[in-house]
């Protein structure tokens, strides 16, 4: 009957139990010697059985070593593939992170430039508004100045016309005075009128004045 590993384990367990019982049981020296011899005999058998089984165990282990080594090689190959994929993913992640960082930096720079451009446009708009206000004020002032100038010109023209009219009136009055003076001078130069004629003339003038008043 072939002895297996399980049988060896069972025998070793029995030996351990015997040794334990031997330590606990109180017996004579002869009995102890007998038990010791049995144990030694059993141990020799176990040793012989172990020596006999060692080649078989070694052969079985060697037989298992080939598929196990193949399995280990396959697992190692899979591990290498996984490590290669992981390294590729790590490189891709690093490059992607670098690109994202560059994109974020570019976006931040663009936002800063956009903000600066907005501030510049804001200042430009404020300056344009001020310029429009100044131009509008200047136009209003020019309109007011022009209206004032036109009013002044019109007033000067009216004054000039009034002055000319006054001069003309004065000339007319002066001419009338001169004419009246000449007429009076001519009247005084005429021959002397008699008192009777003078009275008639005065009455005639009085009648004419009365008709005019009526």
MINU-679589 format. One line per field, with one value per residue: residue number from 1; chain; x, y, z of N, C-alpha, C in turn. Coordinates in steps of 0.02 Angstrom, whole numbers, plus 50000, padded with zeros to 5 digits. Atoms other than C-alpha are relative to their C-alpha. Layout:
<recs>
pos (NUM, ...)
unit (A, ...)
n_c1 (X, ...)
n_c2 (Y, ...)
n_c3 (Z, ...)
ca_c1 (X, ...)
ca_c2 (Y, ...)
ca_c3 (Z, ...)
c_c1 (X, ...)
c_c2 (Y, ...)
c_c3 (Z, ...)
</recs>
This chain:
<recs>
pos (1, 2, 3, 4, 5, 6, 7, 8, 9, 10, 11, 12, 13, 14, 15, 16, 17, 18, 19, 20, 21, 22, 23, 24, 25, 26, 27, 28, 29, 30, 31, 32, 33, 34, 35, 36, 37, 38, 39, 40, 41, 42, 43, 44, 45, 46, 47, 48, 49, 50, 51, 52, 53, 54, 55, 56, 57, 58, 59, 60, 61, 62, 63, 64, 65, 66, 67, 68, 69, 70, 71, 72, 73, 74, 75, 76, 77, 78, 79, 80, 81, 82, 83, 84, 85, 86, 87, 88, 89, 90, 91, 92, 93, 94, 95, 96, 97, 98, 99, 100, 101, 102, 103, 104, 105, 106, 107, 108, 109, 110, 111, 112, 113, 114, 115, 116, 117, 118, 119, 120, 121, 122, 123, 124, 125, 126, 127, 128, 129, 130, 131, 132, 133, 134, 135, 136, 137, 138, 139, 140, 141, 142, 143, 144, 145, 146, 147, 148, 149, 150, 151, 152, 153, 154, 155, 156, 157, 158, 159, 160, 161, 162, 163, 164, 165, 166, 167, 168, 169, 170, 171, 172, 173, 174, 175, 176, 177, 178, 179, 180, 181, 182, 183, 184, 185, 186, 187, 188, 189, 190, 191, 192, 193, 194, 195, 196, 197, 198, 199, 200, 201, 202, 203, 204, 205, 206, 207, 208, 209, 210, 211, 212, 213, 214)
unit (A, A, A, A, A, A, A, A, A, A, A, A, A, A, A, A, A, A, A, A, A, A, A, A, A, A, A, A, A, A, A, A, A, A, A, A, A, A, A, A, A, A, A, A, A, A, A, A, A, A, A, A, A, A, A, A, A, A, A, A, A, A, A, A, A, A, A, A, A, A, A, A, A, A, A, A, A, A, A, A, A, A, A, A, A, A, A, A, A, A, A, A, A, A, A, A, A, A, A, A, A, A, A, A, A, A, A, A, A, A, A, A, A, A, A, A, A, A, A, A, A, A, A, A, A, A, A, A, A, A, A, A, A, A, A, A, A, A, A, A, A, A, A, A, A, A, A, A, A, A, A, A, A, A, A, A, A, A, A, A, A, A, A, A, A, A, A, A, A, A, A, A, A, A, A, A, A, A, A, A, A, A, A, A, A, A, A, A, A, A, A, A, A, A, A, A, A, A, A, A, A, A, A, A, A, A, A, A, A, A, A, A, A, A)
n_c1 (50042, 49959, 50011, 50007, 49984, 50050, 49981, 49943, 50026, 50036, 49950, 49966, 50047, 50000, 49936, 50004, 50045, 49963, 49950, 50037, 50022, 49941, 49979, 50051, 50013, 49949, 49988, 49934, 49947, 50001, 50055, 49980, 49951, 50036, 50036, 49950, 49976, 50053, 50001, 49941, 50013, 50050, 49967, 49958, 50044, 50023, 49943, 49989, 50056, 49988, 49947, 50027, 50048, 49969, 49994, 50066, 50022, 49958, 50022, 50064, 49987, 49970, 50052, 50042, 49960, 50003, 50060, 49999, 49955, 50035, 50052, 49966, 49976, 50059, 50021, 49949, 50010, 50060, 49981, 49961, 50047, 50038, 49954, 49989, 50061, 50002, 49950, 50027, 50053, 49969, 49970, 50055, 50029, 49953, 50003, 50066, 49998, 49957, 50039, 50053, 49968, 49984, 50064, 50023, 49956, 50020, 50066, 49990, 49969, 50051, 50046, 49966, 49999, 50069, 50016, 49963, 50033, 50064, 49984, 49980, 50061, 50039, 49969, 50011, 50070, 50006, 49969, 50044, 50057, 49976, 49988, 50065, 50026, 49964, 50020, 50069, 49997, 49970, 50050, 50051, 49970, 49994, 50068, 50018, 49958, 50023, 50064, 49985, 49969, 50053, 50042, 49961, 49999, 50066, 50009, 49958, 50031, 50058, 49974, 49975, 50059, 50030, 49956, 50009, 50066, 49996, 49963, 50043, 50053, 49970, 49989, 50065, 50021, 49957, 50020, 50065, 49987, 49969, 50051, 50045, 49964, 49998, 50067, 50012, 49957, 50032, 50060, 49980, 49970, 50054, 50019, 50039, 50072, 50038, 50033, 50064, 49985, 49975, 50058, 50036, 49960, 50003, 50067, 50003, 49963, 50039, 50054, 49970, 49983, 50062, 50024, 49957, 50016, 50065)
n_c2 (49941, 49939, 49951, 49931, 49947, 50000, 50054, 49976, 49952, 50038, 50035, 49950, 49981, 50054, 49997, 49944, 50020, 50048, 49963, 49964, 50049, 50024, 49949, 49994, 50064, 50023, 50071, 50024, 49985, 50051, 49984, 49941, 50020, 50035, 49950, 49960, 50040, 50000, 49934, 49995, 50043, 49965, 49942, 50025, 50017, 49937, 49972, 50040, 49986, 49932, 50006, 50034, 49957, 49937, 49995, 49991, 49931, 49955, 50006, 49966, 49928, 49979, 50001, 49941, 49939, 49977, 49959, 49942, 49950, 49971, 49956, 49941, 49960, 49967, 49946, 49946, 49966, 49958, 49944, 49954, 49965, 49951, 49946, 49959, 49959, 49950, 49949, 49961, 49957, 49949, 49950, 49963, 49957, 49946, 49953, 49967, 49951, 49944, 49961, 49964, 49945, 49948, 49969, 49958, 49941, 49958, 49971, 49947, 49943, 49969, 49963, 49939, 49954, 49977, 49951, 49939, 49971, 49971, 49938, 49951, 49978, 49960, 49934, 49968, 49977, 49941, 49944, 49980, 49965, 49933, 49961, 49980, 49947, 49938, 49977, 49975, 49936, 49950, 49983, 49958, 49934, 49968, 49978, 49942, 49944, 49978, 49965, 49937, 49957, 49978, 49951, 49938, 49971, 49973, 49940, 49947, 49978, 49959, 49936, 49962, 49975, 49947, 49941, 49972, 49968, 49937, 49952, 49979, 49957, 49936, 49966, 49978, 49944, 49943, 49973, 49966, 49937, 49954, 49981, 49954, 49937, 49965, 49975, 49942, 49945, 49973, 49963, 49935, 49959, 49971, 49931, 49993, 50010, 49949, 50027, 50028, 50064, 50046, 50023, 50047, 50062, 50034, 50029, 50057, 50055, 50025, 50042, 50064, 50040, 50023, 50056, 50059, 50028, 50031)
n_c3 (50000, 50006, 49947, 50025, 49952, 49946, 49953, 49961, 49951, 49949, 49959, 49959, 49948, 49951, 49963, 49953, 49945, 49958, 49960, 49948, 49951, 49964, 49951, 49948, 49966, 49953, 50012, 49980, 50048, 50052, 50044, 50037, 50049, 50052, 50040, 50036, 50057, 50049, 50032, 50043, 50058, 50042, 50032, 50054, 50055, 50031, 50036, 50060, 50046, 50027, 50050, 50058, 50034, 50021, 50073, 50030, 49985, 50040, 50069, 50006, 49996, 50063, 50050, 49989, 50009, 50070, 50011, 49954, 50028, 50058, 49974, 49972, 50056, 50030, 49954, 50004, 50064, 49993, 49956, 50040, 50045, 49960, 49982, 50060, 50010, 49947, 50016, 50055, 49972, 49958, 50045, 50031, 49948, 49988, 50057, 49999, 49946, 50022, 50049, 49963, 49963, 50049, 50021, 49946, 49998, 50057, 49985, 49951, 50035, 50043, 49957, 49978, 50057, 50012, 49947, 50016, 50058, 49976, 49964, 50050, 50035, 49953, 49998, 50065, 50002, 49956, 50034, 50055, 49971, 49981, 50061, 50027, 49957, 50015, 50066, 49995, 49965, 50045, 50052, 49968, 49989, 50066, 50019, 49959, 50022, 50066, 49990, 49968, 50050, 50046, 49965, 49996, 50067, 50014, 49959, 50029, 50062, 49981, 49976, 50058, 50038, 49959, 50005, 50067, 50003, 49962, 50041, 50055, 49972, 49984, 50063, 50024, 49957, 50014, 50066, 49992, 49966, 50048, 50048, 49966, 49990, 50063, 50015, 49958, 50024, 50059, 49980, 49971, 50052, 50041, 49987, 49939, 50008, 49963, 49940, 50021, 50033, 49948, 49961, 50044, 50004, 49935, 49995, 50047, 49970, 49943, 50026, 50024, 49941, 49971, 50041, 49988, 49934, 50005)
ca_c1 (50000, 50069, 50089, 50030, 50063, 49901, 49958, 50122, 50029, 49919, 50070, 50159, 50004, 50001, 50184, 50152, 50008, 50116, 50251, 50122, 50051, 50225, 50261, 50098, 50091, 50185, 50264, 50416, 50581, 50564, 50397, 50465, 50610, 50489, 50384, 50539, 50599, 50429, 50435, 50610, 50560, 50410, 50517, 50639, 50496, 50433, 50606, 50626, 50453, 50499, 50660, 50562, 50431, 50552, 50593, 50408, 50371, 50518, 50459, 50283, 50349, 50457, 50308, 50208, 50352, 50338, 50155, 50178, 50327, 50226, 50084, 50204, 50281, 50108, 50061, 50225, 50192, 50018, 50092, 50218, 50077, 49977, 50130, 50161, 49980, 49992, 50153, 50070, 49918, 50031, 50125, 49961, 49890, 50048, 50043, 49856, 49883, 50024, 49912, 49771, 49890, 49952, 49771, 49726, 49878, 49829, 49650, 49707, 49820, 49675, 49560, 49690, 49711, 49522, 49505, 49642, 49558, 49392, 49473, 49552, 49385, 49302, 49429, 49412, 49222, 49238, 49357, 49240, 49094, 49196, 49248, 49067, 49016, 49153, 49107, 48922, 48963, 49073, 48935, 48808, 48928, 48962, 48774, 48749, 48896, 48830, 48655, 48728, 48835, 48684, 48581, 48722, 48735, 48548, 48549, 48694, 48603, 48445, 48546, 48629, 48460, 48392, 48543, 48524, 48340, 48378, 48507, 48386, 48250, 48368, 48414, 48231, 48193, 48342, 48290, 48113, 48180, 48289, 48143, 48030, 48164, 48182, 47995, 47987, 48133, 48042, 47885, 47977, 48061, 47891, 47821, 47738, 47557, 47430, 47340, 47175, 47248, 47334, 47170, 47084, 47224, 47218, 47029, 47048, 47179, 47068, 46923, 47036, 47098, 46920, 46868, 47016, 46972, 46792)
ca_c2 (50000, 50168, 50294, 50470, 50635, 50622, 50455, 50536, 50677, 50550, 50450, 50605, 50653, 50481, 50499, 50667, 50594, 50451, 50571, 50674, 50520, 50463, 50626, 50619, 50436, 50375, 50207, 50103, 50129, 49965, 50017, 50185, 50105, 49993, 50140, 50238, 50095, 50086, 50271, 50263, 50117, 50215, 50368, 50263, 50197, 50372, 50429, 50284, 50317, 50500, 50456, 50340, 50470, 50614, 50569, 50554, 50718, 50800, 50731, 50791, 50962, 50969, 50918, 51056, 51179, 51182, 51234, 51343, 51425, 51446, 51518, 51631, 51685, 51719, 51818, 51914, 51949, 52012, 52117, 52190, 52230, 52312, 52410, 52465, 52522, 52609, 52696, 52749, 52812, 52902, 52986, 53031, 53098, 53199, 53272, 53306, 53390, 53493, 53545, 53587, 53691, 53782, 53809, 53876, 53991, 54052, 54077, 54176, 54283, 54310, 54360, 54482, 54557, 54564, 54654, 54776, 54803, 54833, 54962, 55047, 55051, 55117, 55259, 55291, 55301, 55421, 55530, 55527, 55576, 55720, 55772, 55769, 55871, 55996, 56003, 56022, 56159, 56244, 56232, 56303, 56442, 56473, 56479, 56596, 56703, 56704, 56751, 56883, 56947, 56950, 57040, 57164, 57188, 57211, 57334, 57428, 57429, 57493, 57624, 57670, 57680, 57781, 57895, 57912, 57948, 58077, 58155, 58153, 58223, 58355, 58393, 58400, 58509, 58617, 58630, 58672, 58803, 58874, 58872, 58955, 59080, 59121, 59136, 59252, 59349, 59368, 59422, 59553, 59612, 59647, 59819, 59883, 59830, 59956, 59937, 59902, 59765, 59691, 59682, 59599, 59475, 59434, 59406, 59294, 59189, 59178, 59112, 58982, 58924, 58915, 58804, 58690, 58674, 58634)
ca_c3 (50000, 49950, 50088, 50050, 50132, 50230, 50304, 50357, 50441, 50531, 50590, 50649, 50745, 50827, 50875, 50952, 51051, 51110, 51166, 51258, 51341, 51386, 51473, 51570, 51616, 51765, 51725, 51765, 51680, 51586, 51519, 51470, 51380, 51286, 51233, 51183, 51074, 50991, 50958, 50888, 50779, 50717, 50684, 50583, 50481, 50453, 50402, 50283, 50212, 50193, 50102, 49990, 49953, 49927, 49745, 49706, 49794, 49706, 49539, 49571, 49622, 49467, 49363, 49442, 49421, 49231, 49221, 49373, 49292, 49132, 49233, 49326, 49160, 49089, 49245, 49236, 49053, 49094, 49234, 49112, 48989, 49127, 49183, 49003, 48987, 49155, 49102, 48940, 49036, 49159, 49016, 48930, 49093, 49122, 48946, 48961, 49129, 49054, 48908, 49027, 49132, 48977, 48922, 49093, 49092, 48918, 48975, 49127, 49016, 48895, 49038, 49103, 48928, 48907, 49074, 49025, 48856, 48945, 49059, 48908, 48816, 48973, 48987, 48800, 48816, 48963, 48863, 48713, 48824, 48897, 48722, 48663, 48814, 48778, 48594, 48636, 48761, 48633, 48501, 48624, 48669, 48484, 48451, 48596, 48540, 48362, 48421, 48534, 48391, 48274, 48406, 48429, 48241, 48229, 48373, 48295, 48129, 48213, 48302, 48138, 48051, 48196, 48189, 48002, 48023, 48155, 48041, 47897, 48008, 48069, 47889, 47841, 47991, 47952, 47770, 47823, 47940, 47803, 47683, 47810, 47848, 47663, 47644, 47791, 47723, 47557, 47646, 47741, 47583, 47496, 47485, 47639, 47656, 47708, 47870, 47785, 47677, 47827, 47921, 47772, 47756, 47940, 47934, 47781, 47869, 48022, 47917, 47836, 48006, 48069, 47923, 47952, 48135, 48092)
c_c1 (50044, 49981, 49999, 50020, 49951, 50016, 50058, 49977, 49965, 50049, 50037, 49956, 49997, 50063, 49998, 49955, 50034, 50051, 49966, 49976, 50058, 50022, 49951, 49990, 50059, 50009, 50071, 50050, 49999, 49944, 50017, 50050, 49965, 49963, 50048, 50025, 49947, 49998, 50058, 49991, 49951, 50031, 50045, 49959, 49977, 50056, 50013, 49945, 50009, 50053, 49973, 49954, 50031, 50009, 49933, 49975, 50039, 49978, 49933, 50008, 50031, 49949, 49953, 50038, 49993, 49936, 49997, 50046, 49970, 49946, 50030, 50025, 49943, 49976, 50048, 49992, 49940, 50015, 50040, 49956, 49961, 50045, 50014, 49940, 49996, 50051, 49976, 49945, 50029, 50030, 49945, 49968, 50045, 49997, 49934, 49998, 50042, 49963, 49945, 50028, 50018, 49937, 49973, 50042, 49982, 49933, 50006, 50032, 49949, 49950, 50031, 50003, 49930, 49979, 50035, 49969, 49934, 50013, 50019, 49939, 49957, 50028, 49989, 49929, 49990, 50030, 49957, 49939, 50020, 50011, 49934, 49968, 50034, 49980, 49929, 49998, 50028, 49950, 49947, 50027, 50008, 49932, 49979, 50040, 49976, 49934, 50012, 50031, 49948, 49955, 50036, 50003, 49933, 49988, 50041, 49969, 49939, 50022, 50025, 49942, 49967, 50040, 49992, 49934, 50000, 50036, 49957, 49945, 50028, 50013, 49935, 49976, 50040, 49981, 49934, 50010, 50030, 49948, 49952, 50033, 50004, 49933, 49985, 50042, 49969, 49940, 50018, 50030, 49946, 49986, 49956, 49927, 49964, 49964, 49935, 50010, 50024, 49943, 49961, 50037, 49996, 49933, 49994, 50036, 49962, 49943, 50027, 50017, 49938, 49970, 50041, 49985, 49933, 50006)
c_c2 (50062, 50049, 50070, 50049, 50002, 49946, 50022, 50049, 49963, 49965, 50049, 50023, 49946, 50000, 50056, 49983, 49950, 50034, 50038, 49952, 49974, 50050, 50003, 49936, 49982, 49924, 49983, 50015, 49950, 50015, 50061, 49983, 49965, 50049, 50041, 49962, 49998, 50067, 50008, 49957, 50034, 50059, 49978, 49981, 50063, 50031, 49963, 50014, 50069, 49998, 49967, 50045, 50064, 50004, 50012, 50072, 50050, 49999, 50036, 50076, 50026, 50000, 50060, 50065, 50026, 50040, 50060, 50054, 50034, 50049, 50064, 50045, 50037, 50058, 50058, 50039, 50047, 50061, 50052, 50040, 50053, 50059, 50045, 50045, 50055, 50056, 50045, 50048, 50055, 50055, 50042, 50048, 50060, 50051, 50038, 50053, 50061, 50045, 50039, 50059, 50057, 50036, 50046, 50064, 50048, 50034, 50057, 50061, 50035, 50040, 50064, 50052, 50027, 50052, 50066, 50036, 50033, 50066, 50055, 50027, 50044, 50071, 50038, 50027, 50061, 50062, 50025, 50038, 50071, 50044, 50023, 50055, 50066, 50029, 50029, 50067, 50054, 50021, 50045, 50070, 50037, 50026, 50062, 50061, 50027, 50038, 50069, 50049, 50026, 50052, 50067, 50035, 50032, 50064, 50057, 50027, 50044, 50069, 50043, 50029, 50057, 50064, 50033, 50036, 50066, 50053, 50026, 50047, 50069, 50041, 50028, 50061, 50063, 50031, 50037, 50068, 50051, 50026, 50051, 50068, 50040, 50030, 50063, 50060, 50034, 50041, 50068, 50047, 50034, 50072, 50003, 49994, 50052, 49967, 49967, 49931, 49948, 49972, 49950, 49932, 49960, 49967, 49939, 49939, 49970, 49956, 49932, 49955, 49972, 49942, 49937, 49968, 49964, 49934)
c_c3 (50000, 50054, 49970, 50053, 50058, 50051, 50043, 50053, 50057, 50047, 50044, 50057, 50055, 50043, 50051, 50059, 50047, 50044, 50056, 50054, 50042, 50052, 50058, 50041, 50044, 49992, 50022, 49945, 49943, 49949, 49957, 49944, 49942, 49954, 49958, 49939, 49945, 49961, 49952, 49938, 49952, 49964, 49943, 49939, 49963, 49959, 49936, 49949, 49968, 49946, 49936, 49960, 49972, 49924, 49966, 50010, 49958, 49927, 49989, 50002, 49936, 49944, 50006, 49984, 49929, 49987, 50045, 49973, 49939, 50023, 50028, 49944, 49967, 50043, 49997, 49935, 50003, 50044, 49961, 49952, 50038, 50019, 49940, 49987, 50052, 49987, 49944, 50024, 50042, 49957, 49967, 50049, 50014, 49944, 49998, 50055, 49982, 49951, 50034, 50038, 49953, 49976, 50053, 50005, 49943, 50012, 50051, 49968, 49956, 50042, 50025, 49943, 49986, 50051, 49987, 49940, 50019, 50036, 49950, 49962, 50045, 50004, 49934, 49995, 50043, 49967, 49942, 50025, 50021, 49939, 49969, 50041, 49986, 49933, 50001, 50035, 49956, 49946, 50029, 50010, 49934, 49976, 50038, 49979, 49933, 50007, 50032, 49950, 49950, 50032, 50005, 49933, 49984, 50040, 49972, 49935, 50014, 50024, 49943, 49960, 50038, 49995, 49932, 49993, 50037, 49960, 49943, 50024, 50016, 49936, 49972, 50039, 49984, 49932, 50004, 50033, 49951, 49949, 50030, 50011, 49935, 49982, 50041, 49976, 49939, 50019, 50029, 49947, 49956, 50021, 50062, 49985, 50043, 50058, 49982, 49967, 50051, 50041, 49959, 49996, 50063, 50008, 49954, 50029, 50058, 49976, 49976, 50058, 50032, 49961, 50012, 50066, 49999, 49963)
</recs>
